[in-house]
Amino acid sequence: MDHIIKNLDYSKATYMFDGITDGILPADIVKTIRSFIATENLYLSATREIGTKLENLNNEFKYTKDRNPIHLIKTRVKTPKSILEKLQRRRFELTVESARENITDIAGIRVICPYIDDIYLIADMLTKQDDIELIHTSDYIRNPKQNGYRSLHLIVTVPVFLSNRKEIVKAEVQIRTIAMDFWASLEHELAYKLADNKTVEVIRELKECADIIADTDKRMQNLFNITVNPINPI
């Protein structure tokens, strides 16, 4: 069964398996398919819940402070194939229950901000909301990864209200500046294309680019503080 499940195209699962019953496929496969489809919907709901909260905060700032601390919000939910591969790499049981217990980034929300201070402002306002629980923080801005990656990662839980129950769902919120996102996106693309052919020179160049971009972020923050918010200069 595991071989069949791992090779299904779950991005089309709802369409492909509409009406499929255990008279057509083995009952255990049908049950697993249905559970993954239901779980995908649950995590999609979680991204919508958090996304709406962030949009509300951004809109409030637009009308009360005449600016937006959020430039862009992106959401995604890991595909069941990706979830299964991650469970397999970590040697966890290949079940929905195991995924919900052991994988914290099935639901992902990326928040792109204009300035560094906006990152911590948004993180603080989001995690102070009554129904958001902060589980873990990884601050790769104050403590960048070795390759130069910078971002603030929050693992949170959010309630999702279904027709007959409430589910508490984990999600990862990544908050970064436009500049940080620019570097991370291109580094990810290069890493995929180069695969195992990354030379020491390429690695060093990427790190130097990250450091230059980080310095530019700080200078832009300082300019903002001087021209727009002189009460809080760096």
Helices and strands as residue ranges (DSSP letters): H 2-6, G 10-12, H 13-16, H 27-64, E 72-77, H 80-89, H 96-102, E 107-113, H 116-127, E 133-139, E 152-161, E 166-177, H 178-194, G 195-197, H 200-227
